Amino acid sequence: MSAPHVVLRPLEAGDRDRLLAWRNLPEIARWMYSDHEIRAEEHARWFEGALADARRRYWIIEADGRPVGLANLYDLTPEHARSSWAYYLADPSTRGQGIGAFVEYWVIEHVFGELGLNKLWCEVLIGNEAVWRLHEGFGFQREALFRRHVCKDGVPTDVVGLGLLASDWAATRMASRERLVGKGFDLPA
Ligand SMILES: CC(C)(COP(=O)(O)OP(=O)(O)OC[C@H]1O[C@@H](n2cnc3c(N)ncnc32)[C@H](O)[C@@H]1OP(=O)(O)O)[C@@H](O)C(=O)NCCC(=O)NCCS
């Protein structure tokens, strides 16, 4: 079975307009906490802050050389050895090929390997079941249910808080690797 060649490369200044277009796609905005139409100036301020903030890291997800999505760490807190994270695939035609699963694996390995943190966590809208199930498949545990935490289209919505510890990953890493290899990905040792 063949899989796309997936690379996460650091965000660059030249990615600014692409990100604005992606972030305003209804299919992406519906899963974000804020879903108003983002204008160029607001985006430019956000983008400048994103590149300058030591507590955040952004990567463009490329599949077979084509930019297809964004992954990021935020609230990167070395004093507590933890970080939060999120990602999306902007083009629906890229979904279902294992790219999301590869991104999970890559970010988890980066956080517990290169960054040496102890915990990775995230918040997901309860209705985004594909994503919280995908996280659980990599060993994330549901740690919180934030009731009526975010208003989406004026409707209060619950949010799931999930966490993965370095020790959880040590126990599930091999099985996650094997699943990805089974999907056709070539993984570094
Ligand atoms: C959800 C998303 C990240 C999944 O990425 P993907 O590349 O399509 O997923 P994969 O092909 O790697 O599939 C991984 C697993 O999730 C399952 N899955 C993927 N999309 C699914 C869906 N919509 N519903 C149910 N299961 C789904 C797959 O069956 C697969 O399961 P398996 O490992 O048991 O075979 C991607 O569709 C996406 O970006 N969605 C919109 C944006 C978003 O929700 N971002 C996250 C905000 S927190």
The ligand as an ORCA input file, in Angstrom:
! r2SCAN-3c Opt
* xyz 0 1
  C     -10.112     14.967     10.983
  C      -8.878     15.031     10.115
  C      -7.751     15.692     10.867
  C      -8.511     13.552      9.808
  O      -7.382     13.502      8.962
  P      -7.333     12.414      7.802
  O      -6.015     12.525      7.134
  O      -8.532     12.510      6.946
  O      -7.415     11.076      8.650
  P      -6.646      9.695      8.349
  O      -6.819      9.330      6.915
  O      -5.268      9.799      8.886
  O      -7.465      8.703      9.220
  C      -7.102      8.420     10.574
  C      -8.232      7.662     11.227
  O      -9.338      8.533     11.457
  C     -10.504      7.992     10.849
  N     -11.271      9.121     10.291
  C     -10.794     10.104      9.504
  N     -11.773     10.973      9.207
  C     -12.883     10.510      9.797
  C     -14.226     10.955      9.850
  N     -14.610     12.086      9.244
  N     -15.106     10.235     10.576
  C     -14.717      9.110     11.209
  N     -13.451      8.629     11.197
  C     -12.561      9.324     10.507
  C      -9.995      7.088      9.754
  O     -10.912      6.058      9.437
  C      -8.735      6.521     10.355
  O      -9.006      5.444     11.218
  P      -8.015      4.154     11.258
  O      -6.657      4.663     11.686
  O      -8.659      3.261     12.246
  O      -7.967      3.644      9.856
  C      -9.137     15.767      8.818
  O     -10.208     15.184      8.187
  C      -9.420     17.259      9.036
  O      -8.525     18.060      8.953
  N     -10.683     17.656      9.284
  C     -11.139     19.077      9.314
  C     -10.422     20.005     10.221
  C     -10.400     19.550     11.650
  O     -11.368     19.043     12.149
  N      -9.257     19.771     12.297
  C      -9.069     19.496     13.671
  C      -9.570     20.632     14.541
  S      -9.227     20.245     16.220
*
